[in-house]
Amino acid sequence: MEPLTDVAAAVESTVESLLSVLERARLAQSPVVPPAQLRVLTIVSRNPHTNMSRLAEALEVVPSSASRLCDRLEATGLLRRVPDPRDRREVRLLPTPAARRLLDELRDRRRAALLEVLERMSPARRADLVRALGAFDAAADPPAAGGEEGLRSA
């Protein structure tokens, strides 16, 4: 059995390869949207009740930084700010149809790039990979004390 430091190094190297594949897919997209702005669009798309303070918290930035990111996205037609119907003092952040198309296209490009790599692996190696990723995922999110599920959400 390999020492854990060797396993950690192998995982790190593999993650770097994975990130490289995903980044090439992002850069092949037009228009190229910076990673920080993509992260905003992803957060807002997944959470329909996102306001500026929730976004800043999710990004772990100050609200003024989150606001500047939103300004850029709004200027490019990818984000809208609308009054929250529950509290008119709040502003809700919504992705535009163009943002949803962009995220869908990016997901498709990323999956196609991953498929190219996976096709170069044998079926047995792909099955090994799925088992290993499942084991890693389970270890990364251990059950909380008292037998409750881990803290990560899907």
C-alpha atoms as an extended CHARMM CRD file, in Angstrom:
* protein
*
       154  EXT
         1         1  MET       CA              0.0000000000        0.0000000000        0.0000000000  PROA      1               0.0000000000
         2         2  GLU       CA              1.2500000000        3.4700000000       -0.8830000000  PROA      2               0.0000000000
         3         3  PRO       CA              2.0230000000        5.9650000000        1.8810000000  PROA      3               0.0000000000
         4         4  LEU       CA             -0.7820000000        8.4910000000        2.3930000000  PROA      4               0.0000000000
         5         5  THR       CA              1.4940000000       11.3400000000        1.2880000000  PROA      5               0.0000000000
         6         6  ASP       CA              1.9070000000        9.6290000000       -2.1120000000  PROA      6               0.0000000000
         7         7  VAL       CA             -1.8540000000        9.1390000000       -2.3820000000  PROA      7               0.0000000000
         8         8  ALA       CA             -2.4310000000       12.7990000000       -1.4790000000  PROA      8               0.0000000000
         9         9  ALA       CA              0.0870000000       13.8680000000       -4.1330000000  PROA      9               0.0000000000
        10        10  ALA       CA             -1.6340000000       11.6700000000       -6.7320000000  PROA      10              0.0000000000
        11        11  VAL       CA             -5.0310000000       13.1290000000       -5.8440000000  PROA      11              0.0000000000
        12        12  GLU       CA             -3.6440000000       16.6580000000       -6.0470000000  PROA      12              0.0000000000
        13        13  SER       CA             -2.1020000000       15.9570000000       -9.4500000000  PROA      13              0.0000000000
        14        14  THR       CA             -5.3580000000       14.4550000000      -10.7060000000  PROA      14              0.0000000000
        15        15  VAL       CA             -7.3620000000       17.4370000000       -9.4720000000  PROA      15              0.0000000000
        16        16  GLU       CA             -4.9750000000       19.7480000000      -11.3300000000  PROA      16              0.0000000000
        17        17  SER       CA             -5.5540000000       17.7020000000      -14.5130000000  PROA      17              0.0000000000
        18        18  LEU       CA             -9.3140000000       17.8470000000      -13.9770000000  PROA      18              0.0000000000
        19        19  LEU       CA             -9.2240000000       21.6050000000      -13.4330000000  PROA      19              0.0000000000
        20        20  SER       CA             -7.1720000000       21.9940000000      -16.6000000000  PROA      20              0.0000000000
        21        21  VAL       CA             -9.7480000000       20.0510000000      -18.6390000000  PROA      21              0.0000000000
        22        22  LEU       CA            -12.5860000000       22.1410000000      -17.1910000000  PROA      22              0.0000000000
        23        23  GLU       CA            -10.7000000000       25.4130000000      -17.7080000000  PROA      23              0.0000000000
        24        24  ARG       CA            -10.0370000000       24.6200000000      -21.3770000000  PROA      24              0.0000000000
        25        25  ALA       CA            -13.7720000000       24.0590000000      -21.7870000000  PROA      25              0.0000000000
        26        26  ARG       CA            -14.5030000000       27.4240000000      -20.1280000000  PROA      26              0.0000000000
        27        27  LEU       CA            -12.0010000000       29.2630000000      -22.3180000000  PROA      27              0.0000000000
        28        28  ALA       CA            -13.4810000000       27.6970000000      -25.4750000000  PROA      28              0.0000000000
        29        29  GLN       CA            -16.8020000000       29.3520000000      -24.6760000000  PROA      29              0.0000000000
        30        30  SER       CA            -17.7920000000       32.6560000000      -26.1940000000  PROA      30              0.0000000000
        31        31  PRO       CA            -18.0580000000       35.0310000000      -24.5270000000  PROA      31              0.0000000000
        32        32  VAL       CA            -15.4340000000       34.0290000000      -21.9900000000  PROA      32              0.0000000000
        33        33  VAL       CA            -16.8000000000       34.8800000000      -18.5570000000  PROA      33              0.0000000000
        34        34  PRO       CA            -14.2850000000       35.2190000000      -15.7120000000  PROA      34              0.0000000000
        35        35  PRO       CA            -14.4430000000       32.4900000000      -13.0330000000  PROA      35              0.0000000000
        36        36  ALA       CA            -15.6270000000       34.8630000000      -10.2800000000  PROA      36              0.0000000000
        37        37  GLN       CA            -18.5610000000       35.9800000000      -12.4260000000  PROA      37              0.0000000000
        38        38  LEU       CA            -19.3980000000       32.3770000000      -13.3230000000  PROA      38              0.0000000000
        39        39  ARG       CA            -19.4550000000       31.5610000000       -9.6340000000  PROA      39              0.0000000000
        40        40  VAL       CA            -21.9450000000       34.3940000000       -9.0400000000  PROA      40              0.0000000000
        41        41  LEU       CA            -24.1700000000       33.1270000000      -11.8560000000  PROA      41              0.0000000000
        42        42  THR       CA            -23.9990000000       29.5900000000      -10.5150000000  PROA      42              0.0000000000
        43        43  ILE       CA            -24.9270000000       30.6760000000       -6.9740000000  PROA      43              0.0000000000
        44        44  VAL       CA            -27.7770000000       32.8790000000       -8.1820000000  PROA      44              0.0000000000
        45        45  SER       CA            -29.0800000000       30.1840000000      -10.5440000000  PROA      45              0.0000000000
        46        46  ARG       CA            -29.1800000000       27.5670000000       -7.8040000000  PROA      46              0.0000000000
        47        47  ASN       CA            -30.6850000000       29.8250000000       -5.1360000000  PROA      47              0.0000000000
        48        48  PRO       CA            -33.6750000000       31.8390000000       -6.3660000000  PROA      48              0.0000000000
        49        49  HSD       CA            -33.8850000000       33.9170000000       -3.1710000000  PROA      49              0.0000000000
        50        50  THR       CA            -30.3260000000       35.2440000000       -3.3390000000  PROA      50              0.0000000000
        51        51  ASN       CA            -29.8680000000       38.8520000000       -2.3130000000  PROA      51              0.0000000000
        52        52  MET       CA            -26.6220000000       40.8270000000       -2.1340000000  PROA      52              0.0000000000
        53        53  SER       CA            -25.8200000000       39.9380000000        1.4830000000  PROA      53              0.0000000000
        54        54  ARG       CA            -26.4000000000       36.2020000000        0.8730000000  PROA      54              0.0000000000
        55        55  LEU       CA            -24.2730000000       36.3660000000       -2.2510000000  PROA      55              0.0000000000
        56        56  ALA       CA            -21.4350000000       38.1360000000       -0.4140000000  PROA      56              0.0000000000
        57        57  GLU       CA            -21.6240000000       35.4940000000        2.3190000000  PROA      57              0.0000000000
        58        58  ALA       CA            -21.5430000000       32.6400000000       -0.2130000000  PROA      58              0.0000000000
        59        59  LEU       CA            -18.5650000000       34.2210000000       -2.0000000000  PROA      59              0.0000000000
        60        60  GLU       CA            -16.8890000000       35.0540000000        1.3190000000  PROA      60              0.0000000000
        61        61  VAL       CA            -16.3720000000       38.6670000000        0.2490000000  PROA      61              0.0000000000
        62        62  VAL       CA            -17.5610000000       42.0520000000        1.4810000000  PROA      62              0.0000000000
        63        63  PRO       CA            -20.8890000000       43.2280000000        0.0220000000  PROA      63              0.0000000000
        64        64  SER       CA            -19.2230000000       45.9790000000       -2.0300000000  PROA      64              0.0000000000
        65        65  SER       CA            -17.1070000000       43.3830000000       -3.8720000000  PROA      65              0.0000000000
        66        66  ALA       CA            -20.1810000000       41.2630000000       -4.5650000000  PROA      66              0.0000000000
        67        67  SER       CA            -21.9830000000       44.3660000000       -5.7920000000  PROA      67              0.0000000000
        68        68  ARG       CA            -19.1760000000       45.1810000000       -8.2580000000  PROA      68              0.0000000000
        69        69  LEU       CA            -19.3410000000       41.6400000000       -9.6520000000  PROA      69              0.0000000000
        70        70  CYS       CA            -23.0960000000       42.0410000000      -10.0670000000  PROA      70              0.0000000000
        71        71  ASP       CA            -22.6010000000       45.4280000000      -11.7550000000  PROA      71              0.0000000000
        72        72  ARG       CA            -20.4080000000       43.7650000000      -14.4000000000  PROA      72              0.0000000000
        73        73  LEU       CA            -22.8490000000       40.9120000000      -14.9230000000  PROA      73              0.0000000000
        74        74  GLU       CA            -25.7870000000       43.2900000000      -15.1550000000  PROA      74              0.0000000000
        75        75  ALA       CA            -23.9160000000       45.4280000000      -17.7170000000  PROA      75              0.0000000000
        76        76  THR       CA            -23.3810000000       42.3580000000      -19.9060000000  PROA      76              0.0000000000
        77        77  GLY       CA            -27.0250000000       41.2970000000      -19.6570000000  PROA      77              0.0000000000
        78        78  LEU       CA            -26.4040000000       38.1910000000      -17.5610000000  PROA      78              0.0000000000
        79        79  LEU       CA            -27.9440000000       39.3170000000      -14.2620000000  PROA      79              0.0000000000
        80        80  ARG       CA            -30.9720000000       41.3300000000      -13.1690000000  PROA      80              0.0000000000
        81        81  ARG       CA            -31.6650000000       43.0190000000       -9.8680000000  PROA      81              0.0000000000
        82        82  VAL       CA            -35.3480000000       43.0860000000       -8.9660000000  PROA      82              0.0000000000
        83        83  PRO       CA            -37.2440000000       44.1250000000       -5.8460000000  PROA      83              0.0000000000
        84        84  ASP       CA            -37.9690000000       41.1620000000       -3.5970000000  PROA      84              0.0000000000
        85        85  PRO       CA            -41.7650000000       40.6960000000       -3.5560000000  PROA      85              0.0000000000
        86        86  ARG       CA            -41.6270000000       39.7330000000        0.1420000000  PROA      86              0.0000000000
        87        87  ASP       CA            -39.6400000000       42.8310000000        1.2020000000  PROA      87              0.0000000000
        88        88  ARG       CA            -39.3800000000       45.7580000000       -1.2130000000  PROA      88              0.0000000000
        89        89  ARG       CA            -36.2760000000       47.0180000000        0.6430000000  PROA      89              0.0000000000
        90        90  GLU       CA            -34.3950000000       43.9000000000       -0.4870000000  PROA      90              0.0000000000
        91        91  VAL       CA            -33.0500000000       43.3260000000       -3.9730000000  PROA      91              0.0000000000
        92        92  ARG       CA            -33.2000000000       39.8340000000       -5.4040000000  PROA      92              0.0000000000
        93        93  LEU       CA            -30.5690000000       38.7200000000       -7.9120000000  PROA      93              0.0000000000
        94        94  LEU       CA            -31.8200000000       36.7780000000      -10.9250000000  PROA      94              0.0000000000
        95        95  PRO       CA            -29.9640000000       35.2350000000      -13.8430000000  PROA      95              0.0000000000
        96        96  THR       CA            -31.2220000000       36.2850000000      -17.2590000000  PROA      96              0.0000000000
        97        97  PRO       CA            -32.1700000000       33.7590000000      -19.9470000000  PROA      97              0.0000000000
        98        98  ALA       CA            -28.7770000000       34.5350000000      -21.5380000000  PROA      98              0.0000000000
        99        99  ALA       CA            -27.0560000000       33.5540000000      -18.2820000000  PROA      99              0.0000000000
       100       100  ARG       CA            -28.9840000000       30.2950000000      -18.1140000000  PROA      100             0.0000000000
       101       101  ARG       CA            -28.0010000000       29.5010000000      -21.7160000000  PROA      101             0.0000000000
       102       102  LEU       CA            -24.3680000000       30.3530000000      -20.9340000000  PROA      102             0.0000000000
       103       103  LEU       CA            -24.3450000000       28.0490000000      -17.8910000000  PROA      103             0.0000000000
       104       104  ASP       CA            -26.0380000000       25.2520000000      -19.8480000000  PROA      104             0.0000000000
       105       105  GLU       CA            -23.5230000000       25.6040000000      -22.6900000000  PROA      105             0.0000000000
       106       106  LEU       CA            -20.6270000000       25.6160000000      -20.2330000000  PROA      106             0.0000000000
       107       107  ARG       CA            -21.9520000000       22.4770000000      -18.5270000000  PROA      107             0.0000000000
       108       108  ASP       CA            -22.2720000000       20.7940000000      -21.9270000000  PROA      108             0.0000000000
       109       109  ARG       CA            -18.7320000000       21.8290000000      -22.9290000000  PROA      109             0.0000000000
       110       110  ARG       CA            -17.3180000000       20.5750000000      -19.6470000000  PROA      110             0.0000000000
       111       111  ARG       CA            -19.1090000000       17.2400000000      -19.9490000000  PROA      111             0.0000000000
       112       112  ALA       CA            -17.9200000000       16.8410000000      -23.5390000000  PROA      112             0.0000000000
       113       113  ALA       CA            -14.3440000000       17.5560000000      -22.4440000000  PROA      113             0.0000000000
       114       114  LEU       CA            -14.6400000000       15.0200000000      -19.6240000000  PROA      114             0.0000000000
       115       115  LEU       CA            -16.1310000000       12.4530000000      -21.9930000000  PROA      115             0.0000000000
       116       116  GLU       CA            -13.1190000000       12.8120000000      -24.2850000000  PROA      116             0.0000000000
       117       117  VAL       CA            -10.8200000000       11.9170000000      -21.4030000000  PROA      117             0.0000000000
       118       118  LEU       CA            -13.0660000000        9.1360000000      -20.0820000000  PROA      118             0.0000000000
       119       119  GLU       CA            -13.2920000000        7.5420000000      -23.5370000000  PROA      119             0.0000000000
       120       120  ARG       CA             -9.5070000000        7.0370000000      -23.4190000000  PROA      120             0.0000000000
       121       121  MET       CA             -9.9390000000        4.9070000000      -20.2990000000  PROA      121             0.0000000000
       122       122  SER       CA            -10.9610000000        1.2660000000      -20.3360000000  PROA      122             0.0000000000
       123       123  PRO       CA            -14.4080000000        0.4030000000      -18.9720000000  PROA      123             0.0000000000
       124       124  ALA       CA            -12.7610000000       -1.3270000000      -16.0000000000  PROA      124             0.0000000000
       125       125  ARG       CA            -10.7070000000        1.8030000000      -15.1810000000  PROA      125             0.0000000000
       126       126  ARG       CA            -13.8170000000        3.9740000000      -15.4570000000  PROA      126             0.0000000000
       127       127  ALA       CA            -15.6190000000        1.6640000000      -13.0080000000  PROA      127             0.0000000000
       128       128  ASP       CA            -12.6190000000        1.8780000000      -10.6610000000  PROA      128             0.0000000000
       129       129  LEU       CA            -12.7290000000        5.6690000000      -10.9600000000  PROA      129             0.0000000000
       130       130  VAL       CA            -16.4310000000        5.8240000000      -10.0750000000  PROA      130             0.0000000000
       131       131  ARG       CA            -15.8500000000        3.6350000000       -6.9960000000  PROA      131             0.0000000000
       132       132  ALA       CA            -12.8140000000        5.6770000000       -5.9230000000  PROA      132             0.0000000000
       133       133  LEU       CA            -14.6400000000        8.9820000000       -6.3790000000  PROA      133             0.0000000000
       134       134  GLY       CA            -17.5890000000        7.6740000000       -4.3920000000  PROA      134             0.0000000000
       135       135  ALA       CA            -15.2860000000        6.5910000000       -1.5690000000  PROA      135             0.0000000000
       136       136  PHE       CA            -13.5070000000        9.9520000000       -1.6030000000  PROA      136             0.0000000000
       137       137  ASP       CA            -16.8350000000       11.8100000000       -1.5960000000  PROA      137             0.0000000000
       138       138  ALA       CA            -18.0680000000        9.7830000000        1.3730000000  PROA      138             0.0000000000
       139       139  ALA       CA            -14.8260000000       10.3620000000        3.3080000000  PROA      139             0.0000000000
       140       140  ALA       CA            -14.9080000000       14.0950000000        2.5600000000  PROA      140             0.0000000000
       141       141  ASP       CA            -18.3830000000       14.4000000000        4.0850000000  PROA      141             0.0000000000
       142       142  PRO       CA            -18.4280000000       12.1830000000        7.1760000000  PROA      142             0.0000000000
       143       143  PRO       CA            -21.6470000000       11.8920000000        9.1950000000  PROA      143             0.0000000000
       144       144  ALA       CA            -22.0000000000       14.4370000000       11.9730000000  PROA      144             0.0000000000
       145       145  ALA       CA            -22.0140000000       13.3900000000       15.6040000000  PROA      145             0.0000000000
       146       146  GLY       CA            -25.2610000000       11.6700000000       16.4790000000  PROA      146             0.0000000000
       147       147  GLY       CA            -25.4870000000        9.8460000000       13.1570000000  PROA      147             0.0000000000
       148       148  GLU       CA            -26.8240000000       12.7870000000       11.1380000000  PROA      148             0.0000000000
       149       149  GLU       CA            -25.9110000000       13.3030000000        7.5090000000  PROA      149             0.0000000000
       150       150  GLY       CA            -22.8730000000       15.4260000000        6.6650000000  PROA      150             0.0000000000
       151       151  LEU       CA            -23.0840000000       19.1780000000        6.1680000000  PROA      151             0.0000000000
       152       152  ARG       CA            -22.6190000000       19.3100000000        2.3980000000  PROA      152             0.0000000000
       153       153  SER       CA            -25.6520000000       19.7810000000        0.2250000000  PROA      153             0.0000000000
       154       154  ALA       CA            -26.1900000000       18.5170000000       -3.2850000000  PROA      154             0.0000000000
